[in-house]
Amino acid sequence: MVSTSQEREFERERERERVRVKMAEKPVMVVGLDESEHSFYALEWTLNHFFVPFASNPPFKLLVVHARPLSSSVIALAGPATGEVLPLVESDLKRIAHGIAEKAKEICTSKSVTDFKVEVIEGDARNIMCDVVEKHHASMLVVGSHGYGVFKRAVLGSVSDYCAHHAHCSVLIVKKPKIKH
């Protein structure tokens, strides 16, 4: 028969073990991708600076996320042809998303980074990135910068600007250096 004090000690030890496991969990780093060379540059930069130098024990769990646009947000048509075009657009968006996910996997694997996850989530990139940060309790979000000027950024909006203001974690905006000829 186990005494009450032994049971309490056993429970305390189990709790200490749960705390050790929780503390051993690595923080999550999210890298947001679209089809641009800027976002793939941001992924490579992140791998080179946070994962490759720590090959055997990187300081983060890596989650690569592509926000696939809704087909309805891509089509600005109204009329009888919309029903015919929508499936084609949907198919194209799925194909592009699959290509982005595969390229991300290839880049990670080529840098010998094996502990990563790639997710494709349908929706607006700004909201998706902030939602993923919340869901995974990420400590850092990395996004690429397209290098838009003030006017173009104001008209088109900027995922990086939005995330910098709304994500509940540190946001790293990686700019691809311009090559001067």
MDTraj code that builds the backbone (N, CA, C; nanometers):
import mdtraj as md
import numpy as np

residues = "MET VAL SER THR SER GLN GLU ARG GLU PHE GLU ARG GLU ARG GLU ARG GLU ARG VAL ARG VAL LYS MET ALA GLU LYS PRO VAL MET VAL VAL GLY LEU ASP GLU SER GLU HIS SER PHE TYR ALA LEU GLU TRP THR LEU ASN HIS PHE PHE VAL PRO PHE ALA SER ASN PRO PRO PHE LYS LEU LEU VAL VAL HIS ALA ARG PRO LEU SER SER SER VAL ILE ALA LEU ALA GLY PRO ALA THR GLY GLU VAL LEU PRO LEU VAL GLU SER ASP LEU LYS ARG ILE ALA HIS GLY ILE ALA GLU LYS ALA LYS GLU ILE CYS THR SER LYS SER VAL THR ASP PHE LYS VAL GLU VAL ILE GLU GLY ASP ALA ARG ASN ILE MET CYS ASP VAL VAL GLU LYS HIS HIS ALA SER MET LEU VAL VAL GLY SER HIS GLY TYR GLY VAL PHE LYS ARG ALA VAL LEU GLY SER VAL SER ASP TYR CYS ALA HIS HIS ALA HIS CYS SER VAL LEU ILE VAL LYS LYS PRO LYS ILE LYS HIS".split()
xyz = np.array([
    [0.0843, -0.1179, 0.0000],
    [0.0000, 0.0000, 0.0000],
    [0.0892, 0.1247, 0.0000],
    [0.0554, 0.2234, -0.0839],
    [0.1336, 0.3459, -0.0969],
    [0.0796, 0.4497, 0.0003],
    [0.1700, 0.5113, 0.0744],
    [0.1269, 0.6119, 0.1714],
    [0.0917, 0.7427, 0.1012],
    [0.0189, 0.8270, 0.1713],
    [-0.0214, 0.9565, 0.1179],
    [0.0988, 1.0442, 0.0890],
    [0.1986, 1.0396, 0.1740],
    [0.3185, 1.1214, 0.1504],
    [0.3934, 1.0725, 0.0264],
    [0.3957, 0.9421, 0.0029],
    [0.4591, 0.8894, -0.1181],
    [0.3816, 0.9329, -0.2426],
    [0.2497, 0.9318, -0.2326],
    [0.1665, 0.9766, -0.3450],
    [0.1927, 1.1236, -0.3759],
    [0.2010, 1.2055, -0.2703],
    [0.2276, 1.3482, -0.2909],
    [0.3644, 1.3693, -0.3539],
    [0.4641, 1.2948, -0.3063],
    [0.5990, 1.3070, -0.3627],
    [0.5996, 1.2637, -0.5097],
    [0.5275, 1.1567, -0.5389],
    [0.5170, 1.1099, -0.6768],
    [0.4523, 1.2173, -0.7648],
    [0.3459, 1.2789, -0.7178],
    [0.2779, 1.3856, -0.7930],
    [0.3683, 1.5069, -0.8115],
    [0.4429, 1.5429, -0.7059],
    [0.5370, 1.6556, -0.7184],
    [0.6429, 1.6257, -0.8239],
    [0.6928, 1.5035, -0.8262],
    [0.7943, 1.4653, -0.9246],
    [0.7353, 1.4680, -1.0664],
    [0.6131, 1.4212, -1.0808],
    [0.5470, 1.4271, -1.2125],
    [0.5298, 1.5713, -1.2576],
    [0.4939, 1.6588, -1.1663],
    [0.4776, 1.8008, -1.1998],
    [0.6118, 1.8624, -1.2381],
    [0.7175, 1.8310, -1.1641],
    [0.8512, 1.8811, -1.1996],
    [0.8908, 1.8344, -1.3393],
    [0.8588, 1.7100, -1.3719],
    [0.8907, 1.6567, -1.5048],
    [0.8111, 1.7311, -1.6129],
    [0.6839, 1.7589, -1.5874],
    [0.6030, 1.8356, -1.6838],
    [0.6632, 1.9737, -1.7062],
    [0.7104, 2.0371, -1.6000],
    [0.7731, 2.1691, -1.6109],
    [0.9023, 2.1591, -1.6910],
    [0.9836, 2.0553, -1.6629],
    [1.1088, 2.0366, -1.7391],
    [1.0796, 2.0195, -1.8878],
    [0.9801, 1.9386, -1.9205],
    [0.9440, 1.9163, -2.0610],
    [0.8959, 2.0458, -2.1237],
    [0.8116, 2.1184, -2.0519],
    [0.7602, 2.2446, -2.1055],
    [0.8734, 2.3447, -2.1278],
    [0.9667, 2.3526, -2.0337],
    [1.0785, 2.4456, -2.0483],
    [1.1708, 2.4028, -2.1625],
    [1.1760, 2.2721, -2.1894],
    [1.2625, 2.2219, -2.2964],
    [1.2025, 2.2490, -2.4341],
    [1.0730, 2.2767, -2.4388],
    [1.0110, 2.3072, -2.5673],
    [1.0727, 2.4338, -2.6235],
    [1.1026, 2.4282, -2.7504],
    [1.1652, 2.5431, -2.8149],
    [1.0594, 2.6432, -2.8575],
    [1.0970, 2.7705, -2.8613],
    [1.0036, 2.8705, -2.9124],
    [0.9808, 2.8480, -3.0623],
    [0.8676, 2.8933, -3.1088],
    [0.8298, 2.8758, -3.2494],
    [0.8665, 3.0004, -3.3282],
    [0.9269, 2.9787, -3.4442],
    [0.9544, 3.0866, -3.5390],
    [0.8710, 3.0579, -3.6636],
    [0.7914, 3.1561, -3.7033],
    [0.7080, 3.1434, -3.8227],
    [0.7719, 3.2242, -3.9347],
    [0.7832, 3.1641, -4.0525],
    [0.8301, 3.2358, -4.1711],
    [0.7144, 3.2375, -4.2699],
    [0.6727, 3.3585, -4.3081],
    [0.5639, 3.3739, -4.4037],
    [0.6174, 3.3776, -4.5459],
    [0.5545, 3.2997, -4.6335],
    [0.5986, 3.2926, -4.7729],
    [0.4869, 3.3276, -4.8694],
    [0.5249, 3.3943, -4.9770],
    [0.4395, 3.4046, -5.0946],
    [0.5249, 3.3585, -5.2120],
    [0.4822, 3.3842, -5.3335],
    [0.5571, 3.3338, -5.4490],
    [0.6751, 3.4219, -5.4882],
    [0.6994, 3.5292, -5.4159],
    [0.8039, 3.6241, -5.4548],
    [0.9435, 3.5766, -5.4157],
    [1.0413, 3.6234, -5.4908],
    [1.1810, 3.5936, -5.4576],
    [1.2180, 3.6560, -5.3235],
    [1.1501, 3.7648, -5.2861],
    [1.1786, 3.8317, -5.1586],
    [1.1447, 3.7416, -5.0398],
    [1.0342, 3.6702, -5.0487],
    [0.9971, 3.5845, -4.9359],
    [1.0877, 3.4616, -4.9284],
    [1.1276, 3.4071, -5.0427],
    [1.2204, 3.2935, -5.0391],
    [1.3584, 3.3373, -4.9904],
    [1.3957, 3.4599, -5.0232],
    [1.5210, 3.5140, -4.9690],
    [1.5107, 3.5217, -4.8159],
    [1.3951, 3.5666, -4.7657],
    [1.3747, 3.5760, -4.6200],
    [1.3855, 3.4377, -4.5552],
    [1.3317, 3.3352, -4.6207],
    [1.3429, 3.1990, -4.5677],
    [1.4895, 3.1558, -4.5638],
    [1.5612, 3.1762, -4.6733],
    [1.7027, 3.1367, -4.6766],
    [1.7843, 3.2143, -4.5732],
    [1.7581, 3.3440, -4.5613],
    [1.8282, 3.4270, -4.4631],
    [1.8038, 3.3725, -4.3221],
    [1.6795, 3.3395, -4.2944],
    [1.6424, 3.2861, -4.1628],
    [1.7142, 3.1540, -4.1354],
    [1.7133, 3.0665, -4.2325],
    [1.7810, 2.9377, -4.2153],
    [1.9302, 2.9581, -4.1906],
    [1.9920, 3.0455, -4.2701],
    [2.1366, 3.0702, -4.2578],
    [2.1753, 3.1317, -4.1237],
    [2.0866, 3.2120, -4.0662],
    [2.1206, 3.2825, -3.9421],
    [2.0701, 3.2153, -3.8142],
    [1.9620, 3.1395, -3.8223],
    [1.9030, 3.0824, -3.7016],
    [1.9045, 2.9300, -3.6961],
    [1.9277, 2.8635, -3.8087],
    [1.9183, 2.7177, -3.8092],
    [2.0478, 2.6484, -3.8511],
    [2.1085, 2.6898, -3.9605],
    [2.2304, 2.6246, -4.0092],
    [2.3437, 2.6291, -3.9057],
    [2.3695, 2.7430, -3.8400],
    [2.4793, 2.7453, -3.7415],
    [2.4560, 2.6535, -3.6207],
    [2.3317, 2.6161, -3.5978],
    [2.2962, 2.5325, -3.4826],
    [2.2396, 2.3996, -3.5315],
    [2.3017, 2.3435, -3.6335],
    [2.2479, 2.2272, -3.7049],
    [2.1947, 2.1179, -3.6133],
    [2.2695, 2.0829, -3.5120],
    [2.2263, 1.9721, -3.4269],
    [2.1184, 2.0122, -3.3268],
    [2.1111, 2.1412, -3.2947],
    [2.0133, 2.1840, -3.1948],
    [1.9717, 2.3293, -3.2183],
    [1.8907, 2.3543, -3.3220],
    [1.8499, 2.4927, -3.3489],
    [1.7667, 2.5491, -3.2338],
    [1.7732, 2.6807, -3.2135],
    [1.7047, 2.7415, -3.0994],
    [1.5531, 2.7562, -3.1165],
    [1.5006, 2.7262, -3.2356],
    [1.3576, 2.7439, -3.2622],
    [1.2989, 2.6214, -3.3306],
    [1.1683, 2.6065, -3.3158],
    [1.0909, 2.5187, -3.4029],
    [1.0547, 2.6052, -3.5230],
    [1.0641, 2.5511, -3.6428],
    [1.0375, 2.6284, -3.7634],
    [0.9032, 2.5906, -3.8236],
    [0.8217, 2.6922, -3.8459],
    [0.6938, 2.6748, -3.9136],
    [0.6910, 2.7708, -4.0317],
    [0.6847, 2.7155, -4.1524],
    [0.6791, 2.7955, -4.2746],
    [0.5336, 2.7982, -4.3194],
    [0.4803, 2.9189, -4.3429],
    [0.3379, 2.9338, -4.3746],
    [0.3193, 3.0116, -4.5037],
    [0.2354, 2.9559, -4.5906],
    [0.1930, 3.0279, -4.7111],
    [0.0438, 3.0533, -4.6979],
    [0.0049, 3.1788, -4.7105],
    [-0.1370, 3.2147, -4.7087],
    [-0.1861, 3.2155, -4.8530],
    [-0.2652, 3.1141, -4.8868],
    [-0.3181, 3.1042, -5.0230],
    [-0.4397, 3.1952, -5.0341],
    [-0.4367, 3.2879, -5.1304],
    [-0.5500, 3.3798, -5.1438],
    [-0.6794, 3.3052, -5.1763],
    [-0.7889, 3.3601, -5.1319],
    [-0.9197, 3.3074, -5.1699],
    [-0.9411, 3.3368, -5.3178],
    [-0.9969, 3.2424, -5.3906],
    [-1.0192, 3.2656, -5.5335],
    [-1.1116, 3.3846, -5.5552],
    [-1.2050, 3.4052, -5.4653],
    [-1.2969, 3.5188, -5.4791],
    [-1.2246, 3.6523, -5.4636],
    [-1.1121, 3.6526, -5.3913],
    [-1.0381, 3.7782, -5.3753],
    [-0.9508, 3.8075, -5.4966],
    [-0.9242, 3.7047, -5.5762],
    [-0.8409, 3.7208, -5.6948],
    [-0.9249, 3.7637, -5.8145],
    [-1.0483, 3.7170, -5.8185],
    [-1.1363, 3.7488, -5.9314],
    [-1.2148, 3.8746, -5.9003],
    [-1.2000, 3.9727, -5.9847],
    [-1.2752, 4.0973, -5.9680],
    [-1.3817, 4.1067, -6.0764],
    [-1.4383, 3.9919, -6.1111],
    [-1.5392, 3.9872, -6.2166],
    [-1.6774, 3.9678, -6.1570],
    [-1.7718, 4.0151, -6.2258],
    [-1.9106, 3.9853, -6.1917],
    [-1.9819, 3.9620, -6.3231],
    [-2.0565, 3.8578, -6.3299],
    [-2.1268, 3.8300, -6.4538],
    [-2.1313, 3.6820, -6.4816],
    [-2.1834, 3.6479, -6.5986],
    [-2.2051, 3.5073, -6.6308],
    [-2.0761, 3.4250, -6.6414],
    [-1.9647, 3.4852, -6.6761],
    [-1.8397, 3.4100, -6.6942],
    [-1.7723, 3.3746, -6.5622],
    [-1.8121, 3.4386, -6.4542],
    [-1.7470, 3.4161, -6.3252],
    [-1.7523, 3.2691, -6.2846],
    [-1.8653, 3.2051, -6.3032],
    [-1.8812, 3.0642, -6.2671],
    [-1.7873, 2.9730, -6.3426],
    [-1.7546, 3.0094, -6.4651],
    [-1.6635, 2.9278, -6.5459],
    [-1.5177, 2.9536, -6.5089],
    [-1.4867, 3.0760, -6.4720],
    [-1.3487, 3.1143, -6.4427],
    [-1.3060, 3.0695, -6.3025],
    [-1.3979, 3.0720, -6.2085],
    [-1.3660, 3.0418, -6.0690],
    [-1.2932, 2.9081, -6.0498],
    [-1.3401, 2.7972, -6.1090],
    [-1.2677, 2.6707, -6.0914],
    [-1.1253, 2.6748, -6.1484],
    [-1.1062, 2.7479, -6.2568],
    [-0.9727, 2.7603, -6.3157],
    [-0.8797, 2.8373, -6.2223],
    [-0.9311, 2.9453, -6.1656],
    [-0.8518, 3.0255, -6.0717],
    [-0.8196, 2.9428, -5.9476],
    [-0.9184, 2.8714, -5.8972],
    [-0.8990, 2.7869, -5.7787],
    [-0.7903, 2.6823, -5.8046],
    [-0.7954, 2.6205, -5.9202],
    [-0.6953, 2.5209, -5.9578],
    [-0.5560, 2.5832, -5.9653],
    [-0.5478, 2.7009, -6.0255],
    [-0.4200, 2.7723, -6.0359],
    [-0.3641, 2.8067, -5.8978],
    [-0.4497, 2.8575, -5.8096],
    [-0.4052, 2.8945, -5.6748],
    [-0.3543, 2.7726, -5.5979],
    [-0.4214, 2.6587, -5.6140],
    [-0.3763, 2.5357, -5.5477],
    [-0.2415, 2.4911, -5.6031],
    [-0.2256, 2.4992, -5.7349],
    [-0.0996, 2.4597, -5.7988],
    [0.0148, 2.5489, -5.7509],
    [-0.0100, 2.6799, -5.7459],
    [0.0920, 2.7749, -5.6997],
    [0.1283, 2.7472, -5.5536],
    [0.0273, 2.7254, -5.4701],
    [0.0515, 2.6981, -5.3275],
    [0.1333, 2.5704, -5.3099],
    [0.1006, 2.4687, -5.3880],
    [0.1760, 2.3430, -5.3808],
    [0.3220, 2.3675, -5.4197],
    [0.3434, 2.4457, -5.5245],
    [0.4795, 2.4778, -5.5684],
    [0.5580, 2.5539, -5.4627],
    [0.4923, 2.6482, -5.3966],
    [0.5575, 2.7258, -5.2899],
    [0.5961, 2.6338, -5.1741],
    [0.5043, 2.5463, -5.1346],
    [0.5322, 2.4535, -5.0244],
    [0.6475, 2.3600, -5.0602],
    [0.6472, 2.3089, -5.1818],
    [0.7545, 2.2184, -5.2247],
    [0.8892, 2.2899, -5.2293],
    [0.8903, 2.4129, -5.2802],
    [1.0152, 2.4891, -5.2866],
    [1.0675, 2.5174, -5.1455],
    [0.9780, 2.5494, -5.0531],
    [1.0191, 2.5735, -4.9137],
    [1.0820, 2.4474, -4.8549],
    [1.0201, 2.3319, -4.8800],
    [1.0748, 2.2050, -4.8302],
    [1.2129, 2.1789, -4.8898],
    [1.2276, 2.2045, -5.0193],
    [1.3567, 2.1835, -5.0863],
    [1.4651, 2.2733, -5.0262],
    [1.4309, 2.3994, -5.0016],
    [1.5286, 2.4933, -4.9447],
    [1.5706, 2.4477, -4.8052],
    [1.4738, 2.4116, -4.7225],
    [1.5062, 2.3663, -4.5865],
    [1.5934, 2.2410, -4.5909],
    [1.5547, 2.1460, -4.6729],
    [1.6294, 2.0210, -4.6831],
    [1.7700, 2.0449, -4.7370],
    [1.7839, 2.1346, -4.8348],
    [1.9164, 2.1626, -4.8923],
    [2.0107, 2.2256, -4.7899],
    [1.9541, 2.2874, -4.6868],
    [2.0354, 2.3487, -4.5806],
    [2.0474, 2.2547, -4.4603],
    [2.0072, 2.1300, -4.4805],
    [2.0123, 2.0261, -4.3763],
    [1.9247, 2.0587, -4.2563],
    [1.8211, 2.1359, -4.2782],
    [1.7227, 2.1634, -4.1735],
    [1.6105, 2.0616, -4.1935],
    [1.5917, 1.9769, -4.0952],
    [1.4947, 1.8686, -4.1106],
    [1.3739, 1.8822, -4.0188],
    [1.3883, 1.9564, -3.9107],
    [1.2786, 1.9700, -3.8150],
    [1.2003, 2.0968, -3.8459],
    [1.1094, 2.0868, -3.9422],
    [1.0280, 2.2008, -3.9818],
    [0.8924, 2.1507, -4.0280],
    [0.7993, 2.2430, -4.0357],
    [0.6653, 2.2114, -4.0837],
    [0.6259, 2.3199, -4.1823],
    [0.5590, 2.2813, -4.2902],
    [0.5095, 2.3768, -4.3891],
    [0.3573, 2.3669, -4.3909],
    [0.2916, 2.4814, -4.3792],
    [0.1451, 2.4850, -4.3834],
    [0.0993, 2.5808, -4.4916],
    [-0.0068, 2.5423, -4.5616],
    [-0.0735, 2.6306, -4.6567],
    [-0.2125, 2.6548, -4.5999],
    [-0.2441, 2.7819, -4.5773],
    [-0.3723, 2.8185, -4.5172],
    [-0.4401, 2.9192, -4.6087],
    [-0.5671, 2.8969, -4.6357],
    [-0.6409, 2.9847, -4.7260],
    [-0.6899, 3.1090, -4.6526],
    [-0.6620, 3.2258, -4.7123],
    [-0.7098, 3.3510, -4.6552],
    [-0.6158, 3.4659, -4.6839],
    [-0.6476, 3.5810, -4.6277],
    [-0.5663, 3.7007, -4.6439],
    [-0.4366, 3.6846, -4.5651],
    [-0.3238, 3.7093, -4.6309],
    [-0.1921, 3.6857, -4.5699],
    [-0.1746, 3.7608, -4.4386],
    [-0.2217, 3.8838, -4.4321],
    [-0.2042, 3.9627, -4.3096],
    [-0.2707, 3.8943, -4.1911],
    [-0.3945, 3.8532, -4.2111],
    [-0.4682, 3.7890, -4.1023],
    [-0.4136, 3.6504, -4.0711],
    [-0.3796, 3.5762, -4.1754],
    [-0.3276, 3.4406, -4.1557],
    [-0.2008, 3.4437, -4.0712],
    [-0.1068, 3.5313, -4.1058],
    [0.0202, 3.5357, -4.0319],
    [-0.0031, 3.5677, -3.8843],
    [-0.0871, 3.6658, -3.8579],
    [-0.1151, 3.7028, -3.7181],
    [-0.1886, 3.5902, -3.6452],
    [-0.2806, 3.5225, -3.7138],
    [-0.3529, 3.4106, -3.6525],
    [-0.2598, 3.2937, -3.6210],
    [-0.1684, 3.2640, -3.7127],
    [-0.0737, 3.1540, -3.6916],
    [0.0174, 3.1848, -3.5728],
    [0.0611, 3.3094, -3.5627],
    [0.1437, 3.3505, -3.4484],
    [0.0690, 3.3228, -3.3184],
    [-0.0577, 3.3606, -3.3143],
    [-0.1391, 3.3383, -3.1940],
    [-0.1571, 3.1892, -3.1662],
    [-0.1962, 3.1151, -3.2688],
    [-0.2256, 2.9724, -3.2527],
    [-0.1052, 2.8949, -3.2002],
    [0.0131, 2.9259, -3.2509],
    [0.1331, 2.8508, -3.2144],
    [0.2169, 2.9199, -3.1064],
    [0.1664, 3.0320, -3.0549],
    [0.2391, 3.1090, -2.9532],
    [0.3818, 3.1377, -3.0002],
    [0.3933, 3.1787, -3.1253],
    [0.5249, 3.2037, -3.1848],
    [0.5943, 3.3193, -3.1149],
    [0.7249, 3.3089, -3.1056],
    [0.8016, 3.4180, -3.0467],
    [0.8587, 3.5098, -3.1537],
    [0.8580, 3.4634, -3.2798],
    [0.9078, 3.5488, -3.3878],
    [0.8371, 3.5150, -3.5186],
    [0.8078, 3.6209, -3.5945],
    [0.7519, 3.6082, -3.7292],
    [0.8499, 3.6731, -3.8246],
    [0.8868, 3.6009, -3.9297],
    [0.9787, 3.6532, -4.0307],
    [0.9032, 3.6661, -4.1618],
    [0.9123, 3.7841, -4.2217],
    [0.8515, 3.8076, -4.3532],
    [0.9510, 3.8823, -4.4401],
    [0.9361, 3.8656, -4.5689],
    [1.0213, 3.9381, -4.6626],
    [0.9603, 4.0725, -4.6949],
    [1.0439, 4.1619, -4.7437],
    [0.9978, 4.2940, -4.7853],
    [1.0104, 4.3033, -4.9361],
    [0.9027, 4.3446, -5.0002],
    [0.9044, 4.3594, -5.1461],
    [0.9763, 4.4860, -5.1896],
    [1.0023, 4.5746, -5.0967],
    [1.0721, 4.6979, -5.1310],
    [0.9855, 4.7970, -5.2063],
    [0.8541, 4.7914, -5.1824],
    [0.7642, 4.8875, -5.2464],
    [0.7945, 5.0278, -5.1974],
    [0.7703, 5.1241, -5.2819],
    [0.7802, 5.2637, -5.2419],
    [0.6606, 5.3016, -5.1571],
    [0.6617, 5.4219, -5.1064],
    [0.5558, 5.4694, -5.0169],
    [0.4194, 5.4640, -5.0845],
    [0.4105, 5.5114, -5.2090],
    [0.2814, 5.5164, -5.2775],
    [0.2270, 5.3760, -5.3034],
    [0.3087, 5.2894, -5.3584],
    [0.2638, 5.1539, -5.3901],
    [0.2243, 5.0787, -5.2627],
    [0.3009, 5.0979, -5.1554],
    [0.2695, 5.0325, -5.0287],
    [0.1366, 5.0834, -4.9741],
    [0.1120, 5.2139, -4.9901],
    [-0.0137, 5.2723, -4.9412],
    [-0.1325, 5.2193, -5.0205],
    [-0.1146, 5.2017, -5.1501],
    [-0.2241, 5.1546, -5.2358],
    [-0.2474, 5.0048, -5.2176],
    [-0.1407, 4.9264, -5.2213],
    [-0.1532, 4.7810, -5.2156],
    [-0.1625, 4.7269, -5.0737],
    [-0.1120, 4.8011, -4.9796],
    [-0.1030, 4.7498, -4.8433],
    [0.0222, 4.6659, -4.8318],
    [0.0688, 4.6450, -4.7135],
    [0.1909, 4.5693, -4.6932],
    [0.1687, 4.4681, -4.5825],
    [0.1925, 4.3428, -4.6152],
    [0.1789, 4.2372, -4.5152],
    [0.2771, 4.2618, -4.4010],
    [0.4006, 4.2996, -4.4361],
    [0.5013, 4.3214, -4.3316],
    [0.4624, 4.4374, -4.2399],
    [0.4116, 4.5470, -4.2973],
    [0.3667, 4.6595, -4.2138],
    [0.2528, 4.6166, -4.1215],
    [0.1565, 4.5456, -4.1772],
    [0.0419, 4.5007, -4.0985],
    [0.0882, 4.4111, -3.9828],
    [0.1733, 4.3141, -4.0155],
    [0.2210, 4.2205, -3.9129],
    [0.3039, 4.2912, -3.8061],
    [0.3854, 4.3868, -3.8484],
    [0.4670, 4.4607, -3.7514],
    [0.3792, 4.5327, -3.6498],
    [0.2606, 4.5738, -3.6920],
    [0.1705, 4.6465, -3.6020],
    [0.0718, 4.5568, -3.5279],
    [0.0425, 4.4380, -3.5807],
    [-0.0647, 4.3576, -3.5229],
    [-0.0236, 4.2218, -3.4671],
    [0.0886, 4.1672, -3.5099],
    [0.1301, 4.0353, -3.4593],
    [0.1750, 4.0482, -3.3141],
    [0.1403, 3.9495, -3.2352],
    [0.1749, 3.9505, -3.0928],
    [0.3067, 3.8772, -3.0683],
    [0.4081, 3.9187, -3.1424],
    [0.5429, 3.8652, -3.1249],
    [0.6393, 3.9608, -3.1949],
    [0.7669, 3.9320, -3.1834],
    [0.8653, 4.0112, -3.2573],
    [0.8505, 3.9798, -3.4058],
    [0.8632, 4.0825, -3.4884],
    [0.8519, 4.0649, -3.6337],
    [0.9832, 4.1079, -3.6969],
    [1.0415, 4.0180, -3.7734],
    [1.1655, 4.0453, -3.8441],
    [1.1321, 4.0596, -3.9920],
    [1.1601, 4.1770, -4.0470],
    [1.1349, 4.2026, -4.1888],
    [1.2693, 4.1961, -4.2600],
    [1.2834, 4.0978, -4.3470],
    [1.4099, 4.0747, -4.4166],
    [1.4022, 4.1378, -4.5550],
    [1.4962, 4.2263, -4.5815],
    [1.5024, 4.2923, -4.7122],
    [1.6129, 4.2293, -4.7951],
    [1.5796, 4.1953, -4.9172],
    [1.6800, 4.1417, -5.0086],
    [1.7652, 4.2579, -5.0574],
    [1.8974, 4.2456, -5.0460],
    [1.9832, 4.3561, -5.0915],
    [1.9651, 4.3813, -5.2411],
    [1.9663, 4.5081, -5.2764],
    [1.9581, 4.5439, -5.4181],
    [2.0969, 4.5306, -5.4780],
    [2.1017, 4.4700, -5.5941],
    [2.2299, 4.4533, -5.6629],
    [2.2545, 4.5770, -5.7470],
    [2.3674, 4.6420, -5.7219],
    [2.4029, 4.7624, -5.7973],
    [2.4980, 4.7229, -5.9089],
    [2.4685, 4.7711, -6.0272],
    [2.5521, 4.7362, -6.1434],
    [2.6519, 4.8440, -6.1694],
])
top = md.Topology()
chain = top.add_chain()
for i, resn in enumerate(residues, 1):
    res = top.add_residue(resn, chain, resSeq=i)
    for name in ("N", "CA", "C"):
        top.add_atom(name, md.element.get_by_symbol(name[0]), res)
traj = md.Trajectory(xyz[None], top)
